[in-house]
Each structure stands twice: as C-alpha cells, then as structure tokens.
Amino acid sequence: MTIEKRVQLLKEALKGVKNVTVESFPGLLVKYLRKKKASIIVRGIRAVSDFEYEFQMALMNRRLDREIETVFLMPDEAYTYLSASMVKQVAKLGGNVSGLVPKCVEKFMRNLKNEK
C-alpha cells in the first residue's frame, strides 16, 4: 500500500477527531518534529517484544535530539497481541476483521481481496 493511500485511510478514519492532522514526511522523525516545533512522540506498546524495539528507537531519537521525549501507551488488553500483519492475513484469507480496524480500512481490505 502506498504512503498516499495510508494517509487517505488515516484521514478518513480520524475525520471528526478534533486537533488531529495526518501527514507523511521523508527522513528522520526528529527532523520532522523540529520542523513542526514538537517534542513528544507517542508510541503504543502491545507486549514485551514491542518494548525492546521501541526502547531502542526512543534512545536513538533522544541521542539525535535531547529535547525529544517518547511517551509509551499500553493498549486495552483485548488488543495486546493483535498485530497489523495478523489482521492482514485474516482479511486476506476471508476472515472477519470488523472491530479490529476502522470501517474504512475494513472496506479497503475487503475490496483488495475481491479484486484478486
């Protein structure tokens, strides 16, 4: 899926949510944050396996810019072991992904499957 399509789906899923902007950018996140005059990164951690990768990323971002902080959020326990690759596989095999992704993404995934 292209970046443009991801941005389109995110905008559709988040329309009606105030104070949210969806943008893509090339290059380093810390450079993008500087450009936007932002200093906080919010990331989700589902399980311990996510923590190692996210922790390394947070430390590298801090090394690149000492003013940047990363805040980690935990999901509802119902989504703890859910991953995008798992949802894609279920959708690809014709399974029901409603309630796991926004309606617009569910529709997009269903249409992809029907095109093949």
C-alpha distances in whole Angstrom, upper triangle without the diagonal:
4,7,8,6,7,10,11,11,13,15,16,16,19,20,24,24,26,26,22,20,16,16,14,16,16,19,21,21,24,25,22,25,28,26,26,29,28,29,27,24,23,22,22,23,23,26,28,25,23,26,27,23,23,27,27,24,26,29,27,26,30,31,29,31,34,33,30,30,27,28,27,26,27,25,27,28,26,23,24,23,20,17,13,13,16,15,12,15,17,15,14,18,19,20,20,18,20,21,18,16,16,17,14,12,14,14,11,11,14,13,10,13,16,14,15
4,5,5,6,9,10,11,12,14,15,17,18,20,24,23,25,25,21,18,15,13,11,13,13,16,19,19,22,22,20,22,25,24,23,27,26,27,26,23,23,22,22,25,25,27,29,27,24,27,27,24,24,27,27,24,26,29,27,25,29,30,28,29,32,31,28,29,27,27,27,27,28,26,29,30,29,25,27,26,22,19,16,16,19,18,15,18,21,18,18,22,22,23,23,21,22,23,21,18,18,19,16,14,17,17,13,14,17,16,13,17,19,17,18
4,5,5,6,9,10,10,12,14,15,16,18,22,21,23,22,18,15,11,10,7,10,11,14,16,15,19,19,16,19,22,20,20,23,22,24,23,20,20,19,20,23,24,26,28,26,23,25,26,22,22,25,24,21,23,26,24,22,26,27,25,26,29,28,25,25,24,25,24,24,26,25,27,29,28,24,26,25,22,19,16,17,20,19,17,20,22,20,20,24,24,25,25,22,23,23,21,18,18,19,16,14,18,18,15,16,19,18,16,20,22,20,21
4,5,5,6,9,10,11,12,14,15,16,20,20,21,21,17,14,11,9,8,11,13,16,18,18,21,20,18,20,23,21,20,24,23,25,24,22,22,22,23,25,26,29,31,29,26,28,29,26,25,28,28,24,26,29,27,25,29,30,27,28,31,30,27,28,26,27,26,26,28,26,29,31,30,26,28,28,24,21,18,20,22,21,19,22,24,21,21,25,25,26,25,23,23,24,22,18,17,18,15,14,17,17,14,16,19,17,16,20,21,20,21
4,5,5,6,9,10,11,12,14,15,19,19,21,21,18,15,12,12,11,14,16,19,21,20,24,23,20,22,25,24,23,26,25,27,26,23,22,22,22,25,25,28,30,28,25,28,29,26,25,29,29,25,27,30,29,27,30,32,30,30,33,32,29,29,27,27,26,26,27,25,27,29,27,24,26,25,22,19,16,17,20,18,16,19,20,18,18,22,22,22,22,19,20,21,19,15,14,15,12,10,14,13,10,12,15,14,13,16,18,16,18
4,5,5,6,9,10,10,12,14,18,17,19,19,15,13,10,10,9,12,14,17,19,17,21,21,18,20,23,22,21,24,22,24,22,19,19,18,18,21,21,24,27,25,22,24,26,23,22,25,25,22,24,27,26,24,27,29,27,28,30,29,25,26,23,23,23,22,23,21,24,26,24,21,23,22,19,16,13,15,18,16,14,18,19,17,18,21,21,21,21,18,18,19,16,13,13,14,11,9,13,14,11,12,16,15,14,17,19,18,20
4,6,5,6,9,10,10,12,15,15,17,16,13,10,6,7,7,11,13,16,18,16,20,20,16,18,21,19,18,21,20,22,21,18,18,18,19,22,23,26,28,27,23,26,27,24,22,26,26,23,24,27,26,23,26,28,26,26,29,27,24,24,22,23,23,22,24,22,24,27,26,22,24,25,21,19,16,18,21,19,18,21,22,20,21,25,25,25,23,20,20,20,18,15,14,15,12,11,15,16,13,15,18,18,17,20,22,21,23
4,6,5,6,9,10,11,14,15,17,17,14,12,9,10,11,14,17,20,22,20,23,23,20,21,24,22,21,24,23,25,24,22,21,21,21,24,25,28,31,29,26,29,30,27,26,29,30,26,27,31,29,27,30,32,30,30,32,31,28,28,26,26,25,25,26,24,26,28,27,24,26,26,23,21,17,20,22,19,18,22,22,20,21,24,24,24,22,20,19,20,18,15,13,13,10,10,14,13,11,14,17,15,16,19,20,20,22
4,5,5,6,9,10,14,14,17,17,14,13,10,12,12,16,19,22,23,21,24,25,21,22,26,24,22,25,24,26,24,21,20,19,19,22,22,26,29,27,24,27,29,26,24,28,29,26,27,30,29,27,30,32,31,31,33,31,28,27,25,25,24,22,23,21,23,25,23,20,23,23,19,18,14,17,19,16,15,19,19,16,18,21,20,20,19,16,16,16,15,11,9,10,7,7,10,10,9,11,14,13,14,17,18,18,21
4,5,5,6,8,12,11,14,14,10,10,7,9,11,14,17,20,21,18,21,22,19,19,23,22,19,22,20,22,20,18,16,16,16,20,20,24,26,25,22,24,26,24,22,25,26,23,24,27,27,24,27,30,28,28,30,28,24,24,22,21,21,19,20,19,20,23,22,19,21,22,19,17,14,17,19,16,16,20,20,18,20,23,23,22,20,17,16,16,14,11,9,11,9,9,12,13,12,14,17,17,17,20,22,22,24
4,6,5,6,9,10,12,12,9,8,6,9,11,15,18,21,22,20,23,23,19,20,23,21,19,22,20,23,21,19,18,19,19,23,23,27,30,29,26,27,30,27,25,28,29,26,26,30,29,26,29,31,29,29,31,29,25,25,23,23,23,22,23,21,23,26,24,22,24,25,22,21,18,21,23,20,20,24,24,21,23,26,25,25,23,20,19,18,17,14,11,12,10,11,15,15,14,16,19,19,19,22,23,23,26
4,5,5,9,10,13,14,12,11,10,13,15,19,22,25,25,23,26,26,23,23,27,25,22,25,24,26,24,22,21,21,21,24,24,28,31,30,27,29,32,29,27,30,31,28,29,32,32,29,32,35,33,32,34,32,29,28,26,25,25,23,24,22,23,26,24,22,24,25,22,21,18,21,22,19,19,23,22,20,22,25,23,23,21,18,16,16,16,12,9,9,7,9,12,12,11,14,16,16,17,20,21,22,24
4,6,9,9,12,14,11,12,10,14,16,19,22,25,25,23,25,26,23,23,26,25,23,25,23,25,23,20,18,18,18,21,21,25,28,27,24,26,29,27,25,28,29,27,27,31,30,28,30,33,32,31,33,31,27,27,24,23,22,20,21,18,19,22,20,18,21,22,19,18,16,19,20,17,17,21,20,18,21,23,22,21,18,15,14,13,13,9,6,8,6,8,11,12,12,14,16,17,18,20,21,22,25
4,6,5,9,10,8,9,9,12,15,18,22,24,24,21,24,25,21,21,24,23,20,22,20,22,20,18,16,17,17,21,21,25,28,28,24,26,29,27,24,27,29,26,26,29,29,27,29,32,30,29,31,28,25,24,22,21,21,19,20,18,19,22,21,19,22,23,20,20,18,21,22,19,20,24,23,21,24,27,26,24,22,18,17,15,15,12,9,11,10,11,14,15,15,18,20,20,21,24,25,26,28
4,5,8,10,9,9,10,13,17,20,24,26,26,24,26,26,23,23,26,24,21,24,22,24,22,21,20,21,21,24,25,29,32,32,28,30,32,30,28,31,32,29,29,32,32,29,31,35,33,32,33,30,28,27,25,24,24,22,23,21,22,26,24,22,25,27,24,23,21,25,26,22,23,27,26,24,26,29,27,26,24,21,19,18,18,15,11,12,11,13,16,16,17,19,21,21,23,25,26,27,29
4,6,9,9,11,13,16,19,23,26,29,29,26,28,28,25,24,27,26,22,24,23,25,23,22,20,22,22,25,26,30,33,33,30,31,34,32,29,32,34,31,30,34,34,31,33,36,34,33,34,31,28,28,26,24,24,22,24,22,22,26,25,23,26,28,25,25,24,27,28,25,26,29,28,26,29,32,30,29,26,23,20,19,19,17,13,14,14,16,18,19,20,22,24,24,26,28,29,30,33
4,7,6,9,11,15,18,21,25,27,26,23,25,26,22,21,24,23,20,21,20,21,19,19,17,18,19,22,23,27,30,30,27,28,31,29,26,29,31,28,27,30,31,28,29,33,31,30,31,28,25,24,22,21,21,19,20,19,20,23,23,21,24,26,24,24,22,26,27,24,25,29,28,26,29,32,30,29,26,23,20,18,19,16,13,15,15,17,19,20,21,23,25,25,27,29,30,31,34
4,6,9,12,15,19,21,25,27,26,23,24,25,21,20,23,22,18,19,18,20,18,18,17,19,20,24,25,29,32,32,29,29,32,30,27,29,31,28,27,30,31,27,29,32,31,29,29,26,24,23,22,21,22,20,22,21,22,26,26,24,26,29,27,26,25,29,30,27,28,32,32,30,33,35,34,32,30,26,24,22,22,20,17,19,19,20,23,24,24,26,28,29,30,32,34,34,37
4,7,10,13,17,19,22,24,23,20,21,21,18,16,19,18,14,16,14,16,15,16,15,18,19,23,25,29,31,31,27,28,30,29,25,27,29,26,24,28,28,24,26,29,27,25,26,23,21,20,20,19,20,19,22,21,23,27,27,25,27,29,27,26,25,29,30,28,29,33,33,31,34,36,35,34,31,28,26,24,24,21,19,21,20,21,24,25,25,27,30,30,31,34,35,35,38
4,7,10,13,16,19,21,21,17,19,20,16,15,18,17,13,15,14,16,14,14,13,15,17,21,23,26,28,29,25,25,28,26,23,25,27,23,22,26,26,23,24,27,26,24,25,22,20,19,18,17,18,18,20,19,21,25,25,22,24,26,24,23,22,25,27,25,25,29,29,28,30,33,32,31,29,25,24,22,21,18,16,19,17,18,21,22,22,24,27,27,27,30,32,32,34
4,6,10,13,16,19,18,16,17,17,14,13,16,15,12,14,13,16,15,14,14,16,18,22,24,27,29,29,25,26,28,26,23,25,26,23,22,26,25,22,24,27,24,23,25,22,20,20,19,19,20,19,22,22,24,27,27,24,26,27,25,24,22,25,27,25,25,29,29,28,30,33,32,31,29,26,25,23,22,19,17,19,17,18,21,22,21,23,26,26,26,29,31,31,33
4,7,10,14,16,17,14,17,17,13,14,17,15,13,16,15,17,16,14,14,15,17,21,23,26,28,27,24,25,27,24,21,24,25,21,21,25,24,21,23,26,24,23,25,23,20,20,19,19,20,19,22,21,23,26,26,23,24,26,23,21,19,22,24,22,22,26,27,25,26,30,29,29,27,23,23,22,20,17,15,18,15,15,19,20,18,20,23,23,23,26,28,27,30
4,7,10,13,14,12,15,14,10,12,15,13,11,15,14,16,16,15,15,16,19,22,24,27,29,28,24,25,27,23,21,24,24,20,21,24,22,19,22,24,22,21,24,22,19,20,19,20,21,21,24,23,26,29,28,25,26,27,25,22,20,23,25,24,23,27,28,26,27,31,31,30,29,26,26,25,23,20,18,20,18,17,21,22,20,22,25,24,24,27,29,28,30
4,7,10,11,10,13,13,10,12,15,13,12,16,15,17,17,15,16,16,19,22,24,26,28,26,23,24,25,22,20,23,22,19,20,22,21,18,21,23,20,20,23,22,19,20,19,20,21,22,24,24,27,29,29,25,26,27,24,21,19,21,24,23,22,25,27,25,26,30,30,30,29,26,26,26,23,20,19,22,19,18,22,22,20,21,25,24,23,26,28,27,28
4,7,8,8,11,10,7,10,12,11,11,15,14,16,16,15,17,17,20,23,25,27,28,27,23,24,25,21,20,22,21,17,18,21,19,16,19,20,17,18,21,20,18,19,19,21,22,23,25,26,29,31,31,28,28,28,26,23,21,23,26,25,24,28,30,28,29,32,33,33,32,29,30,29,26,23,23,25,23,21,25,26,23,24,28,27,26,29,31,30,31
4,7,8,11,9,8,12,13,12,14,17,16,18,18,16,19,19,21,24,26,28,29,27,23,25,24,21,20,22,20,17,18,20,18,16,19,20,16,17,21,21,18,20,20,22,23,25,27,28,31,33,33,29,29,29,28,24,22,23,27,26,25,28,30,29,29,33,34,34,34,31,32,31,28,26,26,28,25,24,27,28,25,26,29,29,27,30,32,30,31
4,7,9,7,8,11,12,12,14,16,16,17,17,16,18,18,21,23,26,27,27,25,22,23,22,19,18,20,18,14,16,17,14,13,16,16,13,15,18,18,16,18,18,21,22,24,27,28,31,33,33,30,29,29,28,25,23,24,27,28,26,29,32,31,31,34,36,36,35,32,33,33,30,27,28,30,28,26,29,31,27,28,32,31,29,32,35,33,33
4,5,5,7,9,10,11,13,14,14,14,14,13,15,16,19,21,24,25,25,23,20,20,20,16,15,17,15,11,13,14,11,9,12,13,10,11,15,15,13,15,15,18,19,22,24,26,29,31,32,28,28,28,27,24,23,24,27,28,27,30,32,32,32,35,37,36,36,32,33,32,29,27,28,31,29,27,30,32,29,29,33,33,31,33,36,35,35
4,5,5,6,9,10,10,12,11,11,11,9,12,13,16,18,21,23,23,22,19,19,19,16,14,15,14,10,11,13,11,8,11,13,10,10,13,13,10,12,12,15,16,18,21,23,26,28,29,26,25,26,25,22,21,23,26,26,26,29,31,30,31,34,35,35,34,30,31,30,27,25,25,28,27,25,28,30,28,28,32,32,30,33,36,35,35
4,5,5,6,9,10,10,9,8,10,9,13,14,18,20,23,25,25,24,20,20,20,17,15,15,14,11,10,12,10,6,9,10,7,7,10,10,8,10,11,14,17,19,23,25,28,30,32,28,27,28,28,25,25,27,29,30,29,32,34,34,35,38,39,38,37,34,34,33,30,28,28,32,30,28,32,34,31,32,35,36,34,37,39,39,39
4,5,5,6,9,10,10,11,13,12,16,17,21,23,26,28,28,27,24,23,23,20,18,19,18,14,14,15,13,10,12,13,9,9,12,12,11,14,15,18,20,23,26,28,31,33,34,31,30,31,30,28,27,28,32,31,31,34,36,35,36,39,40,40,39,35,36,35,32,30,30,33,31,29,33,34,32,33,36,36,34,37,40,39,39
4,5,5,6,9,8,10,12,11,14,16,19,22,25,27,28,27,23,23,23,21,18,20,19,15,15,17,15,12,14,15,12,12,15,13,11,14,14,17,19,21,24,26,29,32,32,29,29,30,28,26,25,27,30,29,29,32,34,33,34,37,38,37,36,33,33,32,29,27,27,29,27,26,30,31,29,30,33,33,32,35,37,36,37
4,5,5,6,5,6,8,9,12,14,18,21,24,26,27,26,22,22,23,20,17,18,18,15,14,16,14,11,12,14,12,10,12,10,8,11,12,14,17,19,23,24,28,30,31,28,28,29,28,26,25,28,30,30,30,33,35,34,35,38,39,38,37,33,33,32,29,27,27,30,28,27,31,32,30,31,35,35,34,36,39,38,39
4,5,5,6,7,10,12,15,18,22,24,28,30,30,29,26,25,25,23,20,21,20,17,16,17,15,12,13,14,11,9,12,10,9,12,14,17,20,22,26,28,31,34,35,32,31,33,32,30,29,31,34,34,34,37,38,38,39,42,43,42,41,37,37,35,33,31,30,33,32,31,34,36,34,35,38,38,37,40,42,41,43
4,6,8,10,13,14,17,19,23,26,29,31,32,31,28,27,28,25,22,23,23,19,19,20,18,15,16,18,14,13,15,13,13,16,17,20,22,24,28,29,32,35,36,33,33,34,33,31,29,32,34,34,33,37,38,37,38,42,42,42,40,37,37,35,33,31,30,32,30,30,33,34,32,34,37,37,36,39,41,40,41
4,5,9,11,12,15,18,21,24,28,30,31,30,27,26,27,25,22,23,23,20,18,20,19,16,17,19,16,14,16,13,12,15,16,18,20,22,26,27,30,33,34,31,31,33,31,29,28,31,33,32,32,36,37,36,37,41,41,40,38,35,34,33,31,28,27,30,28,28,31,32,31,32,36,35,35,38,40,39,41
4,7,10,12,15,18,22,25,28,31,31,31,27,26,27,25,22,23,23,20,18,20,19,15,15,18,15,12,14,11,10,13,15,17,20,22,26,27,30,33,35,32,32,34,33,31,30,33,35,34,35,38,39,39,40,43,43,42,41,37,37,35,33,31,30,33,31,31,34,35,34,35,39,39,38,41,43,42,44
4,6,9,11,15,18,21,25,27,27,28,24,23,24,22,19,20,20,17,15,17,17,13,13,16,14,12,13,9,8,10,11,13,16,18,22,24,27,30,31,28,28,30,29,28,27,30,32,32,32,35,37,36,38,41,41,40,38,34,34,32,30,28,27,30,29,28,32,33,32,33,36,37,36,39,41,41,42
4,7,10,13,17,19,23,25,25,25,22,20,22,20,17,17,18,15,12,14,14,11,10,13,12,9,9,6,5,6,8,11,14,16,20,22,26,28,30,27,27,29,28,27,27,30,32,31,32,35,37,36,38,41,41,40,38,35,34,32,30,28,28,31,31,30,33,35,33,34,38,38,37,40,42,42,43
4,6,10,13,16,19,21,22,22,19,18,19,18,14,15,16,13,11,13,14,11,11,14,14,11,11,9,6,5,6,7,10,13,16,19,22,25,26,24,23,25,25,24,24,27,29,28,30,32,34,33,35,38,38,37,35,31,31,29,27,25,25,29,28,27,30,32,31,32,35,36,35,37,40,40,41
4,6,10,13,16,18,19,19,16,15,16,15,11,12,14,11,9,12,13,9,11,14,14,12,13,11,7,6,5,6,8,11,14,16,20,22,24,21,20,22,22,20,20,23,25,25,26,29,30,30,32,34,35,33,32,28,28,26,24,22,23,26,26,24,27,29,28,28,32,33,32,34,37,37,38
4,7,10,13,16,17,18,14,13,16,14,11,12,15,12,10,14,15,12,14,17,17,16,16,14,11,9,6,5,6,7,11,12,16,18,20,17,17,19,19,18,18,21,23,22,24,27,27,28,30,32,33,31,29,25,25,23,20,19,20,24,23,22,25,27,26,26,30,31,30,32,35,35,36
4,7,10,12,14,14,10,10,13,11,8,10,13,10,9,13,14,13,14,17,18,17,18,17,13,11,7,6,5,6,9,10,14,16,18,15,14,16,15,14,15,18,19,19,21,24,24,25,27,29,30,28,27,23,23,21,18,18,19,23,23,21,23,26,25,24,28,29,28,30,33,33,34
4,6,9,11,12,9,9,12,12,9,11,14,13,12,16,17,16,17,20,21,21,21,20,17,14,10,8,6,5,6,7,11,13,14,11,10,12,12,12,13,16,17,17,19,21,22,23,25,27,27,25,24,20,21,18,16,16,17,21,22,19,21,24,24,23,26,28,27,28,31,32,33
4,6,8,9,6,6,10,10,8,10,13,12,12,15,17,17,18,21,22,22,22,22,18,15,12,10,6,6,5,7,11,11,13,10,8,10,11,11,13,16,16,17,19,21,22,23,25,27,28,25,24,21,22,19,17,17,19,23,24,21,23,26,26,24,27,30,28,29,32,33,34
4,7,8,6,8,11,12,11,13,16,16,16,19,20,20,22,24,25,26,26,26,22,19,16,14,10,9,6,6,9,9,10,7,5,6,8,9,12,14,14,15,17,19,19,21,23,24,25,22,21,18,20,17,14,16,18,22,23,21,21,25,25,23,26,28,27,27,31,32,32
4,5,5,7,10,11,11,12,15,16,16,18,20,21,22,24,26,27,26,27,23,21,17,15,12,11,9,9,11,10,12,10,6,7,10,11,14,15,15,17,19,20,20,23,24,25,27,24,24,21,22,20,17,19,22,25,27,24,24,28,27,25,28,31,29,29,33,34,34
4,5,5,7,9,10,10,13,15,15,17,19,20,21,23,25,25,25,26,23,20,17,16,12,13,11,13,15,13,16,14,10,10,13,14,17,18,17,20,22,22,23,26,27,28,30,27,27,24,26,24,21,22,25,29,30,27,28,31,31,28,31,34,32,32,36,37,36
4,5,6,7,9,10,12,13,15,16,18,19,21,22,24,25,25,26,23,21,17,17,14,14,13,14,17,15,17,14,11,10,12,12,15,15,15,18,20,20,21,24,25,26,28,26,26,23,25,24,20,22,25,28,29,26,26,30,29,27,29,32,30,30,34,34,34
4,6,6,6,8,10,11,12,14,16,16,18,20,21,22,23,23,20,18,14,14,11,12,11,12,15,15,16,13,10,10,12,11,13,14,15,17,19,20,21,23,24,26,27,25,25,22,24,22,19,20,22,26,26,23,24,28,27,25,28,30,28,29,32,33,33
4,6,5,6,8,10,10,12,14,15,16,18,20,21,20,21,18,15,12,12,9,11,11,13,16,16,18,15,12,13,15,14,17,18,19,21,22,23,25,27,28,29,31,29,29,25,27,25,22,22,25,29,29,26,28,31,30,28,31,34,32,32,36,37,36
4,6,5,6,9,10,11,12,14,15,17,19,20,20,22,19,17,14,14,12,14,14,17,20,19,21,19,16,16,17,16,18,19,20,22,24,24,26,28,29,31,33,31,31,28,30,28,24,25,28,31,31,28,30,33,32,30,33,35,33,34,37,38,37
4,5,5,6,9,10,11,12,14,15,17,18,19,21,17,16,13,14,12,14,15,17,20,20,22,18,16,16,17,15,16,17,19,21,22,23,25,26,27,29,31,29,29,26,28,27,23,23,26,29,29,26,28,31,29,27,31,33,30,31,35,35,34
4,5,5,6,9,10,10,12,14,15,16,17,18,14,12,9,10,9,11,12,15,18,19,21,17,15,16,17,15,16,18,20,21,22,24,26,27,28,30,31,30,29,26,28,26,22,22,24,28,28,25,27,30,28,27,31,32,31,32,35,35,35
4,5,5,6,9,10,11,12,14,15,15,16,14,12,9,10,9,13,14,17,20,21,23,20,17,18,20,18,20,21,23,24,26,27,29,30,31,33,35,33,33,30,31,29,26,26,28,31,31,29,31,34,32,31,35,36,34,35,39,39,39
4,5,5,6,9,10,11,12,14,15,17,14,13,11,13,13,16,17,20,23,24,26,23,20,21,21,20,21,22,24,26,26,28,30,31,32,34,36,34,34,31,33,31,28,27,29,33,33,30,32,35,33,32,35,37,35,36,39,39,39
4,5,5,6,9,10,11,12,13,15,12,11,9,12,12,15,17,19,23,24,25,22,20,21,21,19,19,21,23,24,25,27,29,30,30,33,35,33,33,30,31,29,26,25,27,31,30,27,30,32,30,30,33,34,32,34,37,37,37
4,5,5,6,9,10,10,11,12,9,8,6,9,10,13,16,18,22,23,25,22,20,22,22,20,21,23,25,26,27,29,31,32,33,35,37,35,34,31,32,30,27,26,28,31,31,29,31,34,32,31,35,36,34,36,39,39,39
4,5,5,6,9,10,10,12,10,9,9,12,13,17,19,22,25,26,28,26,23,24,25,23,24,26,28,29,30,32,34,35,36,38,40,38,38,34,36,34,30,30,31,35,35,32,35,37,35,35,38,40,38,39,43,42,42
4,5,5,6,9,10,12,10,11,11,14,15,19,21,24,27,28,30,27,25,26,26,24,24,25,28,29,30,32,34,35,35,38,39,38,38,35,36,34,31,30,32,35,34,32,34,37,35,34,38,39,36,38,42,41,41
4,5,5,6,8,9,7,8,8,12,14,17,20,23,26,28,30,26,25,26,26,24,24,26,28,29,29,32,34,34,35,38,39,38,37,34,35,33,30,29,30,33,32,30,33,35,33,33,37,38,36,38,41,40,40
4,5,5,5,7,6,7,8,12,14,18,21,24,27,29,31,28,26,28,28,26,27,29,31,32,32,35,37,37,38,41,42,41,40,36,37,35,32,31,32,36,35,33,36,38,36,36,40,41,39,41,44,44,44
4,5,6,9,9,11,12,16,18,21,24,27,31,32,34,31,29,30,30,28,29,30,33,34,34,36,39,39,40,42,44,43,42,39,40,38,35,34,35,39,38,35,38,41,39,38,42,43,41,43,46,45,45
4,7,9,9,11,13,17,19,22,25,28,31,33,35,31,30,31,31,29,28,30,33,34,34,36,38,38,39,42,43,42,42,38,39,38,35,33,34,37,36,34,37,39,37,37,41,41,39,41,45,44,44
4,5,6,9,11,15,18,21,25,27,31,33,35,32,30,31,31,30,29,31,34,34,35,37,39,39,40,43,44,43,43,39,40,38,35,33,34,37,36,34,37,40,37,38,41,42,40,43,46,45,45
4,6,8,11,14,17,21,24,27,31,32,35,32,30,32,32,31,31,33,35,36,37,39,41,41,42,45,46,45,44,40,41,39,36,35,35,39,38,36,39,42,40,40,44,44,43,45,48,47,48
4,7,10,13,17,20,23,26,29,32,34,31,30,32,32,30,31,33,35,35,36,39,41,41,42,45,46,44,43,39,39,37,35,33,34,37,36,35,38,40,38,39,42,43,42,44,47,47,47
4,7,10,13,16,20,23,26,28,30,28,26,28,28,27,27,29,31,32,32,35,37,37,38,41,42,40,39,35,36,33,31,30,30,34,33,31,34,37,35,35,39,40,38,41,43,43,44
4,7,10,13,17,20,23,25,27,25,23,26,26,25,25,28,30,30,31,34,35,35,37,40,40,39,37,34,34,31,29,28,29,32,32,30,33,36,34,34,38,39,38,40,43,43,43
4,7,10,13,16,20,22,24,21,20,22,22,21,22,24,26,26,28,30,31,32,34,36,37,35,34,30,31,28,25,25,26,29,29,27,30,33,31,31,35,36,35,37,40,40,40
4,7,10,13,16,19,21,19,17,20,20,20,21,24,25,25,27,30,30,31,33,35,36,34,32,28,29,26,23,23,24,28,28,26,29,31,31,30,34,35,34,36,39,40,40
4,7,10,13,15,18,15,14,16,17,17,18,21,22,22,24,27,27,28,30,32,33,31,29,26,26,23,21,21,22,26,26,25,26,30,29,28,32,33,32,34,37,38,38
4,7,10,12,14,12,11,14,15,16,17,20,21,21,23,25,25,26,29,31,31,28,27,23,23,20,18,18,19,23,24,23,24,27,27,27,30,32,31,32,35,36,37
4,7,8,11,9,8,11,12,14,16,19,19,19,22,24,23,25,27,29,29,26,24,21,21,18,16,17,19,23,24,22,23,27,27,26,28,31,30,31,34,36,36
4,6,8,6,6,10,10,12,14,17,16,16,19,21,20,22,24,26,26,23,21,18,18,14,13,14,16,19,21,19,20,24,24,23,25,28,28,28,31,33,33
4,5,6,7,10,11,13,16,19,17,17,20,22,20,22,25,26,25,22,20,17,17,13,12,14,16,19,21,20,20,24,25,23,25,28,28,29,31,33,34
4,5,5,8,10,13,16,18,16,16,20,21,20,22,25,25,25,21,20,17,17,14,13,16,18,21,24,22,21,25,26,24,26,29,29,29,32,34,34
4,6,8,8,12,14,17,14,14,18,18,17,18,22,22,21,18,16,14,14,11,10,13,16,18,21,19,18,22,23,21,23,26,26,26,28,31,31
4,6,5,8,11,13,12,11,15,16,15,17,20,20,20,17,15,13,13,11,8,11,14,17,19,17,16,20,21,19,21,24,24,24,27,29,29
4,6,9,12,14,12,13,16,17,17,19,21,22,23,19,18,16,17,14,12,14,17,20,22,20,20,23,24,22,24,27,26,26,29,31,31
4,6,10,11,9,11,14,14,14,17,19,19,20,17,17,15,16,15,12,14,18,21,22,19,19,23,23,20,22,26,24,24,27,29,29
4,7,9,7,7,11,12,11,13,16,17,17,15,14,11,13,12,9,11,14,17,19,16,15,19,19,17,19,22,21,20,24,26,25
4,5,5,6,9,10,11,12,14,16,17,15,15,12,14,13,10,11,14,17,18,14,15,18,17,15,18,20,19,19,22,24,23
4,5,5,6,9,10,11,12,14,15,14,14,11,13,13,9,9,12,15,15,12,12,15,14,12,15,17,16,16,20,20,20
4,5,5,6,9,10,10,12,14,13,14,12,15,16,12,12,16,18,18,14,14,17,15,12,15,17,15,15,19,20,19
4,5,5,6,9,10,11,13,11,12,10,13,14,10,12,15,17,18,14,14,17,16,13,15,18,16,15,19,20,19
4,5,5,6,8,10,11,9,9,7,10,11,8,8,12,13,14,11,10,13,13,10,12,15,14,13,16,18,18
4,6,5,6,9,10,10,11,9,12,14,11,10,13,14,14,11,10,12,11,8,10,13,11,10,14,15,15
4,5,5,6,9,8,11,10,14,15,13,13,16,17,17,14,13,15,14,10,12,14,12,11,14,16,15
4,5,5,6,5,7,7,11,13,11,12,15,16,17,13,11,14,14,10,11,14,13,11,14,16,15
4,5,5,5,7,6,10,12,11,11,13,13,14,11,8,10,10,7,7,10,9,8,11,13,13
4,5,7,10,10,13,16,14,14,16,16,16,13,11,12,11,8,8,10,8,6,10,11,10
4,6,9,11,14,17,15,16,19,18,19,16,13,15,15,11,10,13,11,8,11,13,12
4,7,9,12,15,14,15,17,16,17,14,11,12,13,10,8,11,11,8,9,13,12
4,6,9,12,11,13,15,15,16,14,11,13,14,11,10,13,13,11,13,16,15
4,6,9,9,10,13,12,14,12,9,11,13,10,9,13,14,12,14,17,17
4,6,5,7,9,9,12,10,7,10,11,9,9,13,14,13,15,18,18
4,5,6,8,7,10,9,7,9,12,11,11,14,15,15,16,19,20
4,6,7,8,11,11,9,12,14,13,14,17,18,18,20,23,24
4,7,9,12,10,8,12,13,12,13,17,17,17,19,22,22
4,6,8,6,6,10,10,10,12,14,15,16,18,20,21
4,6,5,6,9,10,11,12,14,15,17,19,20,22
4,5,5,6,9,10,10,12,14,15,16,18,21
4,5,5,6,9,10,11,12,14,15,17,19
4,5,5,6,8,10,10,12,14,15,17
4,5,5,6,9,10,11,12,14,16
4,5,5,6,9,10,10,12,15
4,5,5,6,9,10,11,13
4,5,5,6,9,10,11
4,5,5,6,9,10
4,5,5,6,9
4,5,5,7
4,5,6
4,5
4
